[in-house]
């Protein structure tokens, strides 16, 4: 059993004022007729076995100790409907009323006895409604009689959304939805053309013939770009995808809805999801080393992992569409267009030393076959990375000049030397825990800090802005690199019952004793809040970022269903893999006794950042969050590194720079626009007004930047925000240096 802190960065929310309305794949699926989905979904004996064991673990191990009852069932019912139809576009009001009469008070109670038929009954109706809505959308697209000069809007306020009551309302909702999606695709195409023009200007006017190098040119159907054609394909593809829903897929949604009735972080993971989770937290797998994303029926390459087989082979590129997969040197190529992403991933992954062949279509229309030898992939892009900069005073003595310090050689220091560590998660390979050579966040950061010491770095920045958490023990170990001894976090309940247990730094040594700045945002959660909160309580360093962090003060434990049923001896057998339950088993408290739950860890210095105002990303925005009280403070030493005077000096200097910064003033403008937009509960479907609102936020640039950060990878990248954080760090180091000299 491994204690973990839920990784919230998966809850990325678009920055776009317009794209806030983007719905999940299941909310966009349409087509003219229901696809052939083979045998209808029906519960199996295995499903019943999983549900029974899941309910037993939920009641017995969840921190709340609440028994499944009518109230839990009613919450579960609400959450399941929200999970499959979040925009209330598909179910009719009459459907929901019928479901409520049948299942609202008994849904979770039935799961206790292994009865999961409500999920299958409701989902079958959902697929019927999807087919009906999609037939309407298909007809609308065929007629293509949309008027984008009319002043009408699409409601985006969740509280204002209702299920359609009449067929007329259904048709009108679909008409507005299709109009919105056409406008969204037009915006995508406009941004794509803009990017292409900018790239062409940078690279020169030379154009490469798509048919060069003997490459086959993709068929027009692979490259249909006009919004109507693309939307037709999207509807048909996503409809087919929904009809491919497996028992495991549906059971994961259903049981997670029941678990979420207890708190937002308890979930059921199907075997595939559990496997992916373990890969993510361990940072290694066997395969080709590419991050893939499902897009309109295609599996698209979003990132090539550094040092991976795909990068070494060299032919697979970002934005390539994978349309076929073959096994071995001469196995048949299987068409994977419209196939579920998880199934495509399963076909591409495989044992090290084996060959997989990918048929891909590049953005310029070339079609080629690529052979890659699978091997172990270390997800280096998702590990801690670092950079060192000298902040050299300018001749005028006001601002500073940034000088890169090469990693592979020594260089003369020309100012205050600042080291930056980008930590995407608190990862831990179980092999590392067992002493078998796996990697961990604390080991990697320790090595970076030793390098900083060797290169005479004066101050350190730890960037946790997009770190959603990870391993609880790693949060303790990593904090210990910056303190000598003392409690890092307290958990309750514990082996002492309601008495909290203090988890202390196990190493009396200290790796980094110099000035420390921690960057956070509202996306910083769990283990990030433990680390930042301990640093703040100890007065060990300054916290810089959004006003507060995410606000998650709970600890989860992963429990395999097969272990609960068969015991540890049989649980290792692949045939008994029934997935896992992630349960909230404890609340955690900072050394001061305060819980970050709902309130987060507050920053000493607040910098303007778009994450501070995004909707639905904080703990308090989620459904049914827990609340924890305070506990007695633990024993821990307090440093003299931070006091109100230091914070005021640093804040005042930063505020003056921010006020004079065009970049920060633009960020403040966008924040103000976004806040204003939240007061409006609908998106305009008038083309001119739609694009006017979209352009106000320069949404694509902001969304791309945020997505890149949340997905992880790429290491430390300088921008105006990080530059200001380093200037704050320099100010902080200067103040401490002056104090120590007095």
C-alpha positions as CSV (number, residue, x, y, z in Angstrom):
1,X,0.0,0.0,0.0
2,X,1.5,3.3,-1.1
3,X,0.4,6.7,0.2
4,X,0.1,9.2,-2.5
5,X,-1.2,12.7,-3.0
6,X,-3.6,13.1,-5.9
7,X,-2.1,14.6,-9.0
8,X,-4.4,17.5,-9.8
9,X,-2.6,18.7,-12.9
10,X,-4.8,16.4,-14.9
11,X,-7.6,18.9,-14.2
12,X,-6.1,21.4,-16.6
13,X,-8.6,24.1,-17.5
14,X,-8.4,26.2,-20.7
15,X,-7.5,29.8,-20.4
16,X,-9.6,30.8,-23.3
17,X,-12.6,32.9,-22.6
18,X,-14.4,31.1,-25.4
19,X,-12.9,27.7,-25.0
20,X,-14.1,27.4,-21.5
21,X,-17.1,25.9,-23.1
22,X,-15.2,23.1,-24.7
23,X,-16.9,19.9,-23.7
24,X,-15.5,16.4,-23.2
25,X,-15.4,14.0,-26.1
26,X,-18.7,12.4,-25.0
27,X,-20.4,15.7,-25.3
28,X,-19.6,16.3,-28.9
29,X,-20.3,12.9,-30.4
30,X,-22.8,12.8,-33.3
31,X,-23.5,10.9,-36.5
32,X,-26.3,10.0,-38.8
33,X,-26.9,6.6,-37.5
34,X,-25.8,4.4,-34.6
35,X,-22.6,2.5,-35.5
36,X,-22.3,-1.2,-35.2
37,X,-21.0,-1.6,-31.7
38,X,-21.2,-5.4,-31.5
39,X,-22.7,-6.9,-28.4
40,X,-24.6,-4.5,-26.1
41,X,-23.0,-3.5,-22.8
42,X,-24.1,-5.8,-20.0
43,X,-22.8,-6.4,-16.5
44,X,-20.7,-9.5,-15.9
45,X,-19.9,-11.6,-12.9
46,X,-16.4,-9.9,-12.8
47,X,-18.1,-6.5,-12.7
48,X,-20.2,-7.5,-9.8
49,X,-17.2,-8.9,-8.0
50,X,-15.3,-5.6,-8.5
51,X,-18.3,-3.5,-7.3
52,X,-18.7,-5.5,-4.1
53,X,-15.0,-5.3,-3.2
54,X,-14.9,-1.6,-4.1
55,X,-17.9,-0.8,-1.8
56,X,-16.3,-2.8,1.1
57,X,-13.0,-0.9,0.8
58,X,-14.9,2.4,0.5
59,X,-16.9,1.9,3.7
60,X,-14.0,0.3,5.6
61,X,-11.0,2.5,4.7
62,X,-12.2,6.0,3.8
63,X,-11.3,8.7,6.3
64,X,-14.9,9.7,6.8
65,X,-16.0,6.2,8.0
66,X,-19.4,7.0,6.4
67,X,-21.5,4.0,5.5
68,X,-23.1,3.8,2.0
69,X,-26.7,5.0,2.4
70,X,-29.5,6.9,0.6
71,X,-27.6,10.2,0.9
72,X,-24.5,8.7,-0.7
73,X,-26.7,7.1,-3.4
74,X,-28.3,10.5,-4.2
75,X,-24.9,12.1,-4.5
76,X,-23.6,9.3,-6.7
77,X,-26.6,9.5,-9.0
78,X,-26.0,13.3,-9.5
79,X,-22.3,12.8,-10.1
80,X,-22.8,9.9,-12.6
81,X,-25.2,12.0,-14.7
82,X,-22.7,14.9,-14.6
83,X,-19.8,12.6,-15.6
84,X,-21.5,11.4,-18.8
85,X,-23.6,14.4,-19.7
86,X,-21.9,17.5,-18.1
87,X,-23.6,20.0,-20.4
88,X,-27.1,18.5,-20.0
89,X,-27.3,18.2,-23.8
90,X,-28.2,14.6,-24.3
91,X,-30.5,13.3,-21.6
92,X,-34.1,14.6,-21.7
93,X,-35.7,16.0,-18.6
94,X,-38.1,13.0,-18.7
95,X,-35.1,10.6,-18.8
96,X,-33.6,12.1,-15.7
97,X,-36.9,12.0,-13.8
98,X,-37.4,8.3,-14.7
99,X,-33.8,7.5,-13.6
100,X,-34.2,9.4,-10.4
101,X,-37.4,7.5,-9.5
102,X,-35.6,4.2,-10.1
103,X,-32.0,4.7,-8.9
104,X,-31.4,8.0,-7.1
105,X,-31.9,6.6,-3.6
106,X,-30.5,3.1,-4.2
107,X,-27.6,3.4,-6.8
108,X,-24.7,3.1,-4.3
109,X,-26.6,0.7,-2.1
110,X,-27.0,-1.7,-5.0
111,X,-23.3,-1.5,-5.7
112,X,-22.7,-2.9,-2.2
113,X,-24.4,-6.2,-3.3
114,X,-22.6,-6.2,-6.7
115,X,-25.6,-4.8,-8.6
116,X,-24.3,-2.4,-11.3
117,X,-27.3,-2.6,-13.7
118,X,-28.2,1.1,-13.1
119,X,-25.0,2.2,-14.9
120,X,-25.7,0.0,-17.9
121,X,-29.4,0.9,-18.1
122,X,-28.7,4.7,-18.0
123,X,-25.8,4.4,-20.4
124,X,-27.8,2.6,-23.0
125,X,-30.4,5.4,-22.9
126,X,-27.5,7.9,-23.1
127,X,-26.3,6.2,-26.4
128,X,-29.8,6.3,-27.8
129,X,-30.0,10.0,-27.1
130,X,-26.5,10.6,-28.5
131,X,-27.6,9.0,-31.8
132,X,-30.8,11.1,-31.9
133,X,-28.9,14.4,-31.2
134,X,-26.2,13.4,-33.7
135,X,-28.8,12.8,-36.4
136,X,-30.0,16.3,-35.8
137,X,-26.5,17.7,-36.0
138,X,-25.8,15.8,-39.2
139,X,-28.9,17.3,-40.8
140,X,-28.0,20.8,-39.7
141,X,-24.5,20.4,-41.2
142,X,-25.9,19.0,-44.5
143,X,-28.2,22.0,-44.8
144,X,-25.5,24.4,-43.6
145,X,-27.9,27.3,-43.2
146,X,-26.3,28.9,-40.2
147,X,-26.6,32.7,-39.7
148,X,-23.6,34.0,-37.8
149,X,-24.8,37.6,-37.9
150,X,-27.6,36.9,-35.5
151,X,-27.1,38.1,-31.9
152,X,-27.7,34.9,-30.0
153,X,-25.7,33.1,-27.3
154,X,-24.8,29.6,-26.0
155,X,-25.3,29.3,-22.2
156,X,-22.2,28.3,-20.4
157,X,-23.3,28.8,-16.8
158,X,-23.5,25.4,-15.3
159,X,-26.1,26.4,-12.8
160,X,-28.3,27.8,-15.5
161,X,-28.1,24.7,-17.7
162,X,-31.2,22.5,-17.8
163,X,-32.1,19.3,-19.5
164,X,-34.3,19.8,-22.6
165,X,-38.0,19.3,-22.0
166,X,-39.3,19.3,-25.6
167,X,-38.1,18.2,-29.0
168,X,-38.1,21.9,-30.1
169,X,-35.7,22.7,-27.3
170,X,-33.5,19.7,-28.3
171,X,-33.2,20.9,-31.9
172,X,-32.5,24.5,-30.8
173,X,-29.8,23.4,-28.3
174,X,-28.1,21.3,-31.0
175,X,-28.3,24.1,-33.5
176,X,-26.5,26.5,-31.1
177,X,-24.0,23.8,-30.2
178,X,-23.1,23.2,-33.8
179,X,-22.8,26.9,-34.5
180,X,-20.4,27.2,-31.5
181,X,-18.3,24.3,-32.7
182,X,-18.0,25.7,-36.2
183,X,-16.8,29.0,-34.7
184,X,-14.3,27.1,-32.6
185,X,-12.9,25.2,-35.6
186,X,-12.7,28.5,-37.6
187,X,-10.7,29.9,-34.7
188,X,-8.4,26.9,-34.7
189,X,-7.9,27.2,-38.4
190,X,-7.2,30.9,-38.2
191,X,-4.5,30.3,-35.5
192,X,-3.0,27.5,-37.4
193,X,-2.6,29.7,-40.5
194,X,-1.2,32.4,-38.4
195,X,1.4,30.0,-36.9
196,X,2.2,28.7,-40.4
197,X,2.8,32.3,-41.7
198,X,5.0,33.1,-38.8
199,X,7.0,29.9,-39.3
200,X,7.3,30.6,-43.0
201,X,8.6,34.1,-42.3
202,X,11.2,32.7,-39.9
203,X,12.3,29.8,-42.1
204,X,12.2,31.8,-45.4
205,X,9.9,31.4,-48.3
206,X,11.1,28.0,-49.5
207,X,8.4,25.3,-49.5
208,X,8.9,21.6,-49.6
209,X,6.9,19.5,-52.0
210,X,4.7,17.1,-50.1
211,X,5.6,14.4,-52.6
212,X,9.3,14.7,-52.2
213,X,11.5,11.9,-50.9
214,X,9.3,9.3,-52.3
215,X,6.7,9.8,-49.6
216,X,3.1,8.8,-50.4
217,X,0.6,11.7,-50.2
218,X,-2.3,11.2,-47.8
219,X,-5.8,11.0,-49.1
220,X,-8.0,14.1,-48.9
221,X,-10.1,12.5,-46.2
222,X,-7.0,12.4,-44.0
223,X,-6.6,16.2,-44.5
224,X,-10.1,17.7,-44.6
225,X,-9.7,21.1,-43.0
226,X,-12.9,23.1,-43.7
227,X,-15.0,23.3,-40.5
228,X,-18.1,21.6,-41.9
229,X,-16.2,18.6,-43.2
230,X,-14.1,18.4,-40.1
231,X,-17.1,18.7,-37.8
232,X,-19.0,16.0,-39.7
233,X,-16.1,13.6,-39.2
234,X,-15.7,14.6,-35.6
235,X,-19.3,13.8,-34.8
236,X,-19.3,10.4,-36.6
237,X,-15.9,9.5,-35.0
238,X,-16.8,10.4,-31.5
239,X,-20.2,8.7,-31.8
240,X,-18.4,5.5,-32.8
241,X,-16.0,6.0,-29.9
242,X,-18.8,6.2,-27.4
243,X,-20.4,3.0,-28.8
244,X,-17.0,1.3,-28.2
245,X,-17.2,2.0,-24.5
246,X,-16.2,-1.2,-22.6
247,X,-17.4,-2.6,-19.4
248,X,-14.2,-1.4,-17.7
249,X,-14.7,2.1,-19.1
250,X,-18.2,2.3,-17.8
251,X,-17.5,0.7,-14.5
252,X,-14.7,3.2,-13.9
253,X,-17.0,6.1,-14.5
254,X,-19.8,4.6,-12.4
255,X,-17.8,3.5,-9.3
256,X,-15.8,6.7,-9.4
257,X,-19.1,8.6,-9.2
258,X,-19.9,6.6,-6.0
259,X,-16.4,7.3,-4.6
260,X,-16.6,11.0,-5.4
261,X,-19.7,11.1,-3.3
262,X,-17.3,10.7,-0.4
263,X,-14.7,13.2,-1.7
264,X,-13.3,14.4,-5.1
265,X,-10.1,12.4,-4.9
266,X,-11.4,8.9,-4.2
267,X,-11.7,6.9,-7.4
268,X,-11.9,3.5,-9.0
269,X,-9.2,2.8,-11.6
270,X,-9.7,0.2,-14.3
271,X,-6.7,-2.1,-15.0
272,X,-5.5,0.1,-17.9
273,X,-5.9,3.3,-15.8
274,X,-4.0,1.7,-12.9
275,X,-1.2,0.7,-15.2
276,X,-0.9,4.2,-16.7
277,X,-0.9,5.7,-13.2
278,X,2.0,3.5,-12.0
279,X,3.9,4.4,-15.2
280,X,3.3,8.1,-14.5
281,X,4.4,8.0,-10.9
282,X,7.4,5.8,-11.6
283,X,8.5,7.7,-14.8
284,X,9.4,4.6,-16.8
285,X,7.8,2.3,-19.3
286,X,8.6,0.0,-22.2
287,X,7.6,1.4,-25.6
288,X,8.7,4.1,-28.0
289,X,8.6,7.2,-25.9
290,X,5.9,9.5,-27.4
291,X,3.0,11.4,-25.7
292,X,-0.2,10.7,-27.7
293,X,-3.5,12.4,-27.8
294,X,-6.9,11.5,-29.4
295,X,-8.1,14.1,-31.8
296,X,-11.1,13.7,-34.0
297,X,-10.6,9.9,-34.5
298,X,-6.8,10.2,-34.9
299,X,-4.0,9.3,-32.5
300,X,-1.8,12.4,-32.7
301,X,1.8,12.7,-31.5
302,X,2.0,15.6,-29.1
303,X,5.5,15.1,-27.7
304,X,8.6,13.0,-28.3
305,X,10.4,12.1,-25.1
306,X,14.0,13.0,-24.9
307,X,16.4,10.1,-25.3
308,X,13.5,7.8,-26.3
309,X,13.5,5.2,-29.1
310,X,11.3,7.5,-31.1
311,X,13.7,10.4,-30.8
312,X,16.7,8.2,-31.6
313,X,15.0,6.8,-34.7
314,X,14.3,10.3,-35.7
315,X,11.4,10.0,-38.2
316,X,8.4,10.3,-35.9
317,X,7.5,14.0,-35.4
318,X,5.1,16.0,-33.2
319,X,1.7,16.5,-34.8
320,X,2.0,13.3,-36.9
321,X,-1.2,11.3,-37.1
322,X,-0.8,7.6,-36.4
323,X,-3.2,5.8,-38.8
324,X,-1.9,2.2,-38.6
325,X,0.2,0.0,-36.3
326,X,2.0,-3.3,-37.2
327,X,3.8,-5.7,-34.9
328,X,7.3,-6.9,-35.7
329,X,9.2,-6.6,-39.0
330,X,6.5,-8.0,-41.2
331,X,3.2,-8.1,-39.2
332,X,0.1,-6.7,-41.0
333,X,-0.6,-3.0,-40.5
334,X,-3.8,-2.6,-38.5
335,X,-5.9,0.5,-39.2
336,X,-6.2,2.5,-35.9
337,X,-8.2,5.5,-37.2
338,X,-11.3,5.9,-34.9
339,X,-9.8,3.4,-32.4
340,X,-9.9,4.3,-28.7
341,X,-6.6,5.9,-27.6
342,X,-6.0,3.4,-24.9
343,X,-6.3,0.5,-27.4
344,X,-3.8,2.3,-29.7
345,X,-1.4,2.8,-26.8
346,X,-1.6,-0.9,-26.0
347,X,-0.7,-1.8,-29.5
348,X,2.3,0.6,-29.6
349,X,3.7,-0.3,-26.2
350,X,5.5,-3.6,-25.8
351,X,8.5,-5.6,-24.6
352,X,11.9,-4.0,-25.0
353,X,13.8,-5.2,-28.0
354,X,10.7,-5.8,-30.2
355,X,9.7,-3.9,-33.3
356,X,6.6,-1.8,-33.8
357,X,5.8,-0.2,-37.2
358,X,3.8,3.0,-37.4
359,X,2.0,4.3,-40.4
360,X,1.7,8.0,-40.0
361,X,0.4,11.1,-41.8
362,X,2.4,14.2,-41.3
363,X,0.8,17.7,-41.2
364,X,1.9,18.4,-44.7
365,X,0.1,15.3,-46.0
366,X,3.0,12.9,-46.4
367,X,2.2,9.3,-45.5
368,X,5.1,7.0,-44.4
369,X,5.9,3.8,-42.5
370,X,8.3,4.0,-39.6
371,X,9.9,1.1,-37.7
372,X,10.9,1.6,-34.1
373,X,12.6,-0.8,-31.7
374,X,10.9,-0.6,-28.3
375,X,13.0,-0.3,-25.2
376,X,12.7,1.0,-21.7
377,X,11.8,4.7,-21.6
378,X,12.8,7.0,-18.8
379,X,10.3,9.8,-18.8
380,X,13.1,12.4,-18.4
381,X,10.9,15.2,-19.5
382,X,8.6,14.6,-16.5
383,X,11.5,14.6,-14.0
384,X,13.2,17.4,-12.1
385,X,15.2,19.7,-14.4
386,X,17.4,22.7,-13.7
387,X,19.1,25.7,-15.1
388,X,21.5,28.3,-13.6
389,X,21.6,32.0,-14.3
390,X,23.8,34.8,-13.2
391,X,21.9,38.0,-12.5
392,X,24.3,40.7,-13.6
393,X,23.6,44.3,-12.6
394,X,23.3,46.6,-15.6
395,X,25.6,49.6,-16.0
396,X,22.8,51.9,-14.7
397,X,22.5,49.8,-11.6
398,X,18.7,49.4,-11.9
399,X,17.6,46.2,-13.6
400,X,19.7,43.1,-14.2
401,X,21.0,41.1,-17.2
402,X,20.5,37.4,-17.2
403,X,23.6,35.3,-18.2
404,X,23.1,31.5,-18.8
405,X,25.6,29.4,-16.8
406,X,26.5,26.3,-18.9
407,X,25.9,23.0,-17.2
408,X,28.9,21.1,-18.6
409,X,31.6,23.6,-17.6
410,X,32.6,26.0,-15.0
411,X,32.2,29.7,-15.7
412,X,33.1,32.9,-13.9
413,X,30.3,34.3,-11.7
414,X,29.3,37.8,-12.9
415,X,26.5,38.5,-10.4
416,X,24.1,36.8,-8.0
417,X,23.9,33.2,-9.2
418,X,20.4,31.7,-9.1
419,X,19.6,28.0,-9.7
420,X,16.1,27.1,-10.8
421,X,14.6,23.6,-10.3
422,X,11.4,22.7,-12.3
423,X,9.7,19.9,-10.5
424,X,6.6,18.6,-12.4
425,X,5.6,16.0,-9.7
426,X,6.7,14.2,-6.6
427,X,7.4,11.0,-8.4
428,X,8.6,7.7,-6.9
429,X,9.5,4.5,-8.7
430,X,8.7,1.6,-6.4
431,X,12.1,0.2,-7.3
432,X,13.7,3.2,-5.6
433,X,11.6,2.6,-2.5
434,X,12.8,-1.0,-2.4
435,X,16.4,-0.1,-3.0
436,X,16.4,-1.5,-6.5
437,X,17.8,1.5,-8.4
438,X,14.6,3.3,-9.5
439,X,14.4,7.1,-9.4
440,X,12.7,9.5,-7.2
441,X,12.0,13.2,-7.0
442,X,14.1,13.7,-3.8
443,X,17.1,11.9,-5.2
444,X,17.0,13.9,-8.4
445,X,16.7,17.2,-6.6
446,X,19.5,16.2,-4.2
447,X,21.8,15.7,-7.2
448,X,20.8,19.1,-8.6
449,X,21.4,20.9,-5.3
450,X,24.8,19.2,-5.1
451,X,25.5,20.6,-8.5
452,X,24.3,24.0,-7.4
453,X,26.7,23.9,-4.4
454,X,29.6,22.8,-6.7
455,X,28.9,25.7,-9.0
456,X,28.7,28.3,-6.2
457,X,25.0,29.1,-6.7
458,X,23.9,31.8,-4.3
459,X,20.1,31.1,-4.2
460,X,17.6,28.5,-5.3
461,X,14.1,28.6,-6.9
462,X,11.9,25.5,-6.7
463,X,9.1,25.9,-9.3
464,X,6.0,24.0,-8.3
465,X,3.5,26.1,-10.2
466,X,2.2,23.1,-12.2
467,X,3.0,20.4,-9.8
468,X,-0.2,18.5,-8.8
469,X,1.4,16.3,-6.1
470,X,2.5,12.7,-6.0
471,X,4.2,10.6,-3.3
472,X,3.7,11.7,0.4
473,X,7.1,10.2,1.5
474,X,8.8,12.1,-1.3
475,X,7.3,15.4,-0.1
476,X,8.9,14.6,3.3
477,X,12.2,13.6,1.9
478,X,12.5,16.6,-0.4
479,X,11.7,19.0,2.4
480,X,14.4,17.4,4.4
481,X,17.0,18.6,1.8
482,X,16.4,22.2,3.0
483,X,16.1,21.6,6.8
484,X,18.2,19.8,9.4
485,X,15.5,18.2,11.4
486,X,11.8,18.4,12.5
487,X,8.3,17.5,11.6
488,X,7.4,18.1,7.9
489,X,3.7,17.1,8.0
490,X,1.2,15.6,10.4
491,X,-1.5,13.1,9.4
492,X,-4.7,12.1,11.0
493,X,-6.2,9.5,11.7
494,X,-3.0,7.5,12.4
495,X,-2.0,4.4,14.2
496,X,-2.7,6.5,17.3
497,X,-6.3,7.0,16.4
498,X,-7.4,10.6,16.3
499,X,-4.0,11.8,17.6
500,X,-2.0,13.1,14.7
501,X,1.2,11.5,13.6
502,X,4.2,13.7,12.7
503,X,6.3,12.6,9.7
504,X,9.8,14.0,10.3
505,X,12.8,14.6,8.2
506,X,14.8,11.3,8.5
507,X,18.1,12.9,7.6
508,X,19.8,15.2,10.1
509,X,21.9,16.7,7.3
510,X,21.0,19.6,5.1
511,X,21.9,19.7,1.4
512,X,20.9,23.4,0.7
513,X,21.3,26.0,3.4
514,X,21.3,29.1,1.2
515,X,18.3,31.3,0.3
516,X,15.2,29.5,-1.1
517,X,12.2,30.7,-3.1
518,X,9.3,28.4,-3.8
519,X,7.0,29.2,-6.8
520,X,3.4,28.1,-6.5
521,X,0.0,28.6,-8.1
522,X,-3.6,27.4,-7.6
523,X,-2.5,24.3,-9.6
524,X,0.1,23.4,-6.9
525,X,-1.6,20.7,-4.9
526,X,-1.1,18.0,-2.3
527,X,2.6,17.2,-2.0
528,X,3.4,20.6,-3.4
529,X,1.4,22.2,-0.6
530,X,3.1,20.0,2.0
531,X,6.5,21.2,0.8
532,X,5.6,24.8,0.4
533,X,3.6,24.8,3.7
534,X,6.6,23.3,5.7
535,X,9.0,25.8,4.1
536,X,6.6,28.7,5.1
537,X,6.1,27.4,8.7
538,X,9.8,26.9,9.2
539,X,10.4,30.4,7.8
540,X,13.0,28.7,5.7
541,X,12.2,30.5,2.4
542,X,9.8,32.8,0.6
543,X,6.6,31.5,-1.2
544,X,5.9,33.4,-4.4
545,X,2.9,33.0,-6.7
546,X,-0.9,33.1,-6.7
547,X,-2.5,34.3,-3.5
548,X,-2.9,30.6,-2.5
549,X,-2.4,27.1,-3.7
550,X,-5.0,24.5,-4.7
551,X,-6.2,23.7,-1.2
552,X,-6.0,19.9,-1.0
553,X,-5.2,18.6,2.5
554,X,-5.9,14.9,2.1
555,X,-3.8,11.8,1.6
556,X,-4.8,8.9,-0.7
557,X,-3.8,5.2,-0.6
558,X,-3.8,2.9,-3.6
559,X,-5.4,-0.5,-3.0
560,X,-5.6,-3.3,-5.6
561,X,-9.0,-4.9,-5.9
562,X,-7.4,-8.3,-6.5
563,X,-5.5,-8.0,-3.3
564,X,-8.7,-7.3,-1.4
565,X,-10.4,-10.3,-2.9
566,X,-7.7,-12.9,-3.2
567,X,-4.9,-11.8,-0.9
568,X,-1.4,-10.6,-1.7
569,X,-0.2,-14.0,-3.1
570,X,-2.8,-14.1,-5.9
571,X,-2.9,-10.4,-6.5
572,X,0.3,-10.5,-8.5
573,X,-1.3,-12.8,-11.1
574,X,-2.3,-10.9,-14.1
575,X,-5.5,-12.9,-14.5
576,X,-6.7,-11.5,-11.2
577,X,-6.0,-7.8,-12.1
578,X,-9.3,-6.1,-11.4
579,X,-8.0,-2.5,-11.2
580,X,-7.5,-0.5,-8.0
581,X,-9.2,1.9,-5.6
582,X,-7.6,5.2,-4.7
583,X,-9.1,6.1,-1.3
584,X,-8.7,9.2,0.9
585,X,-7.5,7.7,4.1
586,X,-6.1,10.7,6.0
587,X,-6.1,14.4,6.4
588,X,-2.8,16.1,6.6
589,X,-1.7,19.2,8.6
590,X,1.3,21.5,8.4
591,X,3.8,21.6,11.2
592,X,1.9,24.6,12.6
593,X,-1.2,22.4,12.9
594,X,-3.1,24.1,10.1
595,X,-4.6,22.1,7.3
596,X,-4.3,23.4,3.7
597,X,-7.6,21.8,2.9
598,X,-9.8,24.3,1.1
599,X,-7.6,27.3,2.0
600,X,-4.3,26.3,0.5
601,X,-0.9,27.7,1.4
602,X,-0.7,31.5,1.1
603,X,2.1,33.2,-0.7
604,X,4.4,35.8,0.8
605,X,4.8,37.6,-2.5
606,X,1.8,37.6,-5.0
607,X,2.5,37.9,-8.7
608,X,-0.2,38.4,-11.3
609,X,-0.8,35.1,-13.1
610,X,-3.8,33.8,-15.0
611,X,-4.1,30.7,-12.9
612,X,-5.2,32.8,-10.0
613,X,-8.7,33.4,-11.5
614,X,-9.4,30.2,-13.5
615,X,-12.6,28.5,-12.7
616,X,-13.0,24.9,-11.4
617,X,-9.4,24.2,-10.5
618,X,-9.3,24.8,-6.7
619,X,-10.4,22.3,-4.2
620,X,-13.2,24.5,-3.1
621,X,-14.6,24.4,-6.7
622,X,-14.9,20.6,-6.6
623,X,-18.0,18.6,-5.6
624,X,-18.2,17.5,-2.0
625,X,-14.7,18.4,-0.7
626,X,-13.8,17.3,2.8
627,X,-13.1,19.8,5.6
628,X,-10.5,19.3,8.4
629,X,-10.0,21.0,11.7
630,X,-6.7,22.1,13.2
631,X,-4.4,20.0,15.4
632,X,-1.8,20.9,17.9
633,X,1.4,22.3,16.4
634,X,4.3,19.8,16.0
635,X,7.8,20.4,17.3
636,X,9.9,22.0,14.7
637,X,12.7,24.7,14.7
638,X,12.0,28.1,13.2
639,X,14.6,29.7,11.0
640,X,15.4,33.4,10.9
641,X,15.4,33.5,7.1
642,X,11.9,35.2,6.8
643,X,10.2,37.9,8.8
644,X,7.7,40.6,8.0
645,X,10.3,43.2,7.2
646,X,12.1,40.9,4.7
647,X,8.8,40.1,3.0
648,X,7.8,43.8,2.9
649,X,11.2,44.8,1.3
650,X,11.0,42.0,-1.3
651,X,7.3,42.7,-2.0
652,X,7.8,46.5,-2.5
653,X,10.7,46.0,-4.9
654,X,8.8,43.4,-6.9
655,X,5.6,45.6,-7.0
656,X,7.6,48.5,-8.5
657,X,9.0,46.2,-11.2
658,X,5.6,44.7,-11.9
659,X,4.0,48.1,-12.2
660,X,6.6,49.1,-14.8
661,X,6.4,45.8,-16.7
662,X,4.4,45.7,-20.0
663,X,4.1,41.9,-19.7
664,X,2.7,41.9,-16.3
665,X,0.3,44.8,-17.1
666,X,-0.9,42.8,-20.1
667,X,-1.4,39.8,-17.8
668,X,-3.4,42.0,-15.4
669,X,-5.5,43.2,-18.3
670,X,-6.3,39.7,-19.3
671,X,-7.2,38.8,-15.7
672,X,-9.6,41.7,-15.5
673,X,-11.2,40.7,-18.8
674,X,-11.5,37.1,-17.7
675,X,-13.2,38.2,-14.4
676,X,-15.6,40.3,-16.4
677,X,-16.3,37.5,-18.7
678,X,-17.2,35.2,-15.8
679,X,-20.1,37.6,-15.0
680,X,-21.5,36.8,-18.5
681,X,-23.1,33.4,-18.5
682,X,-23.1,32.8,-22.2
683,X,-20.8,32.9,-25.3
684,X,-21.8,34.9,-28.3
685,X,-22.6,33.0,-31.5
686,X,-22.3,36.1,-33.7
687,X,-19.0,35.6,-35.6
688,X,-17.8,39.1,-35.2
689,X,-18.4,39.2,-31.5
690,X,-17.1,35.7,-30.9
691,X,-13.7,36.5,-32.5
692,X,-13.6,39.9,-30.7
693,X,-13.9,38.2,-27.3
694,X,-11.4,35.5,-28.3
695,X,-8.8,38.0,-29.4
696,X,-9.1,40.0,-26.2
697,X,-7.3,37.3,-24.3
698,X,-5.0,36.1,-27.1
699,X,-6.3,32.8,-25.9
700,X,-4.3,30.4,-28.1
701,X,-0.9,31.7,-26.9
702,X,-2.0,31.5,-23.3
703,X,-3.6,28.1,-23.6
704,X,-0.6,26.6,-25.4
705,X,1.7,28.0,-22.7
706,X,-0.4,26.6,-19.9
707,X,-0.9,23.2,-21.6
708,X,2.8,22.8,-22.2
709,X,3.5,23.5,-18.5
710,X,0.8,21.2,-17.2
711,X,1.8,18.4,-19.5
712,X,5.3,18.7,-18.2
713,X,8.6,18.5,-20.0
714,X,10.9,20.9,-21.7
715,X,12.7,21.9,-18.5
716,X,13.3,25.4,-17.2
717,X,12.0,28.1,-19.7
718,X,12.6,31.7,-19.1
719,X,9.7,34.2,-19.5
720,X,8.8,37.5,-17.8
721,X,7.2,35.6,-14.8
722,X,10.3,33.4,-14.1
723,X,12.6,36.4,-14.6
724,X,10.7,38.3,-12.0
725,X,10.8,35.3,-9.6
726,X,14.6,35.3,-10.1
727,X,14.8,39.0,-9.4
728,X,12.8,38.4,-6.2
729,X,15.3,35.7,-5.3
730,X,18.2,38.0,-5.9
731,X,16.6,40.7,-3.7
732,X,16.0,38.1,-1.0
733,X,19.6,36.9,-1.2
734,X,20.9,40.4,-1.1
735,X,18.9,41.3,2.0
736,X,20.0,38.1,3.9
737,X,23.6,38.8,2.9
738,X,23.5,42.3,4.3
739,X,21.9,41.1,7.5
740,X,24.5,38.4,8.0
741,X,27.2,41.0,7.5
742,X,25.9,43.2,10.3
